[in-house]
Amino acid sequence: MNRRQFVIGLGATAAGGGAALGTGAFTSVDADRTANVAVADEDEAYLRIVPSPNTANGAFAEDTSRSDGKQLTLDFNDSIPNRGSVGVGQSSEYEFDDVFRIENQGTQTVYVNISNVSTHGGDTTVRFYVRDGAGNRKFITSGSNDLEVGTGVTRNIGVYIDTAEESNYSTPIDDSGSATIAASASSDDPVVSP
């Protein structure tokens, strides 16, 4: 065999072996993929959030339509029909059990947190909770206490309103705020279980 042919053949074999056993690293890739996402009605969603049916406190929650879909609205201002009340009192604390429900209709356990709401200049606080087996209130707090909701499980969510730090009594508290409900397949926070 010619020495030059042997050296070229050996070099080609080494290059081919390196390509076959390469690291798999690449600098860039552009690949088209298809993803299908179905947006379901609230009754069919993986995580269902609805007013509590057939409960006195469920009257404070309502599904409302918006341009970007349905939204759960909580209204504690004169939402009880045929009553003379118009809202919560000043310098007081209220607990409303079972105002709305969170139901996991998905395929795995999820961990839910709900942000607190501060209104009226931060003097009024709205928090969300569940009751444990002994009837104790367990707050669901974004960043510190997540609510575990197993597959097929429904959790009854209560609303705690604290106006105890209210300092401006000259005007009624008629304010609004937003809370965010987030769910994840895992949790780094302590878990609240009813």
C-alpha positions as CSV (number, residue, x, y, z in Angstrom):
1,M,0.0,0.0,0.0
2,N,1.2,3.4,-0.8
3,R,2.2,5.4,2.3
4,R,0.3,8.5,1.2
5,Q,-2.9,6.6,0.7
6,F,-2.6,5.0,4.2
7,V,-2.1,8.4,5.9
8,I,-5.1,9.9,4.1
9,G,-7.2,6.9,4.9
10,L,-6.2,6.9,8.6
11,G,-7.0,10.7,8.8
12,A,-10.5,10.1,7.2
13,T,-11.2,7.3,9.6
14,A,-10.3,9.5,12.6
15,A,-12.4,12.4,11.3
16,G,-15.4,10.1,10.7
17,G,-15.1,8.5,14.1
18,G,-15.0,11.9,15.8
19,A,-18.1,12.9,13.9
20,A,-19.9,9.7,14.9
21,L,-18.9,10.1,18.6
22,G,-19.1,13.9,18.7
23,T,-20.3,15.9,21.7
24,G,-23.7,16.8,20.3
25,A,-23.1,20.5,20.9
26,F,-24.4,23.0,18.4
27,T,-24.2,26.8,18.0
28,S,-27.7,27.4,16.7
29,V,-30.8,25.6,15.6
30,D,-34.0,26.7,14.0
31,A,-36.8,24.1,14.1
32,D,-40.5,24.4,13.4
33,R,-42.8,22.6,15.9
34,T,-46.5,22.6,16.3
35,A,-48.3,23.2,19.6
36,N,-52.0,23.0,20.2
37,V,-53.5,24.8,23.1
38,A,-57.3,24.6,23.7
39,V,-58.8,27.4,25.8
40,A,-61.7,25.9,27.7
41,D,-64.7,27.3,29.5
42,E,-64.1,27.7,33.2
43,D,-66.2,24.5,33.9
44,E,-63.8,22.5,31.8
45,A,-60.5,24.1,32.7
46,Y,-57.7,22.2,34.3
47,L,-57.8,24.5,37.3
48,R,-61.4,25.6,37.8
49,I,-62.0,28.8,39.9
50,V,-65.7,29.4,40.6
51,P,-68.1,31.0,43.1
52,S,-69.1,28.6,45.8
53,P,-72.5,27.3,44.8
54,N,-75.4,27.0,47.3
55,T,-73.6,28.8,50.2
56,A,-74.4,32.1,51.9
57,N,-70.9,33.5,51.2
58,G,-70.9,32.4,47.6
59,A,-73.1,35.5,47.0
60,F,-69.9,37.6,47.3
61,A,-68.3,35.9,44.3
62,E,-69.4,36.2,40.7
63,D,-68.0,35.1,37.3
64,T,-67.8,38.2,35.1
65,S,-67.0,38.4,31.4
66,R,-64.1,40.5,30.2
67,S,-62.6,41.0,26.8
68,D,-59.8,38.6,27.8
69,G,-62.1,35.9,29.2
70,K,-64.0,35.3,32.5
71,Q,-62.8,36.7,35.8
72,L,-63.9,35.9,39.3
73,T,-65.0,39.1,41.0
74,L,-65.4,39.4,44.8
75,D,-67.8,42.1,45.9
76,F,-68.4,42.8,49.6
77,N,-70.3,46.0,48.9
78,D,-74.1,45.6,49.2
79,S,-74.0,42.3,47.3
80,I,-76.5,40.6,49.7
81,P,-80.0,41.0,48.2
82,N,-82.8,42.5,50.4
83,R,-80.4,43.5,53.2
84,G,-79.6,47.0,54.4
85,S,-75.8,46.3,54.6
86,V,-73.4,48.0,52.3
87,G,-70.1,46.5,53.2
88,V,-67.6,45.7,56.0
89,G,-67.2,47.9,59.0
90,Q,-64.3,50.1,59.9
91,S,-61.7,49.0,62.4
92,S,-62.8,45.4,62.3
93,E,-61.8,41.9,61.0
94,Y,-64.1,39.7,59.0
95,E,-63.9,36.0,57.9
96,F,-66.0,34.8,55.1
97,D,-65.7,31.0,54.7
98,D,-66.3,29.2,51.4
99,V,-66.6,32.3,49.1
100,F,-65.2,30.5,46.0
101,R,-63.7,27.2,45.1
102,I,-60.6,26.0,43.4
103,E,-60.9,22.6,41.7
104,N,-58.1,20.6,40.1
105,Q,-59.4,18.9,37.0
106,G,-55.9,18.2,35.7
107,T,-53.7,15.2,35.8
108,Q,-51.3,16.1,38.6
109,T,-51.3,17.8,42.0
110,V,-50.8,21.5,41.9
111,Y,-49.7,24.1,44.4
112,V,-51.7,27.3,44.4
113,N,-50.9,30.7,45.9
114,I,-53.0,33.8,46.0
115,S,-51.5,37.3,46.4
116,N,-52.9,39.5,49.2
117,V,-54.8,42.6,48.3
118,S,-54.2,46.0,49.9
119,T,-56.8,48.7,49.3
120,H,-57.7,52.2,50.6
121,G,-54.1,53.4,50.8
122,G,-52.8,50.1,52.2
123,D,-54.9,50.3,55.4
124,T,-57.3,47.5,54.4
125,T,-55.9,44.0,53.8
126,V,-57.7,41.2,52.0
127,R,-56.2,37.7,52.5
128,F,-57.3,34.2,51.4
129,Y,-57.5,31.0,53.5
130,V,-58.7,27.5,53.9
131,R,-59.8,25.7,57.1
132,D,-57.9,22.7,58.3
133,G,-59.5,19.6,59.8
134,A,-59.7,21.2,63.2
135,G,-61.4,24.3,61.8
136,N,-58.3,26.5,62.1
137,R,-57.7,29.2,59.5
138,K,-54.6,28.6,57.2
139,F,-53.7,31.5,55.0
140,I,-52.6,31.0,51.4
141,T,-49.9,33.5,50.8
142,S,-47.8,34.1,47.7
143,G,-44.2,33.3,48.5
144,S,-44.8,31.7,51.8
145,N,-47.7,29.3,52.0
146,D,-49.0,27.3,49.0
147,L,-52.3,25.4,48.9
148,E,-51.9,21.8,47.8
149,V,-54.8,20.7,45.5
150,G,-54.7,17.1,44.4
151,T,-56.1,15.7,41.2
152,G,-59.9,15.8,41.4
153,V,-59.9,17.7,44.7
154,T,-61.9,20.9,45.4
155,R,-60.8,23.4,48.0
156,N,-63.1,25.9,49.6
157,I,-61.5,29.3,49.8
158,G,-62.4,31.9,52.4
159,V,-61.8,35.6,52.4
160,Y,-60.3,37.5,55.4
161,I,-60.7,41.3,55.5
162,D,-58.9,43.4,58.1
163,T,-59.8,47.1,58.4
164,A,-58.3,47.3,61.9
165,E,-55.5,49.6,60.9
166,E,-57.9,52.0,59.1
167,S,-57.2,55.5,60.2
168,N,-59.4,57.5,57.8
169,Y,-63.0,57.2,59.1
170,S,-64.3,60.3,57.3
171,T,-64.9,58.4,54.0
172,P,-66.4,54.9,53.4
173,I,-64.0,52.2,52.2
174,D,-65.2,51.8,48.6
175,D,-62.0,50.6,47.0
176,S,-60.9,47.8,44.8
177,G,-57.8,45.8,44.3
178,S,-56.6,42.7,42.3
179,A,-55.3,39.4,43.5
180,T,-53.4,36.9,41.4
181,I,-54.0,33.2,41.7
182,A,-51.0,31.1,40.5
183,A,-50.7,27.4,40.3
184,S,-47.5,25.3,39.8
185,A,-46.7,21.6,39.6
186,S,-44.1,22.0,42.4
187,S,-43.6,24.2,45.4
188,D,-40.6,25.6,47.2
189,D,-42.8,27.1,49.9
190,P,-44.4,25.5,53.0
191,V,-47.6,23.7,51.9
192,V,-51.1,24.4,53.4
193,S,-53.3,21.3,53.5
194,P,-56.8,21.5,54.9
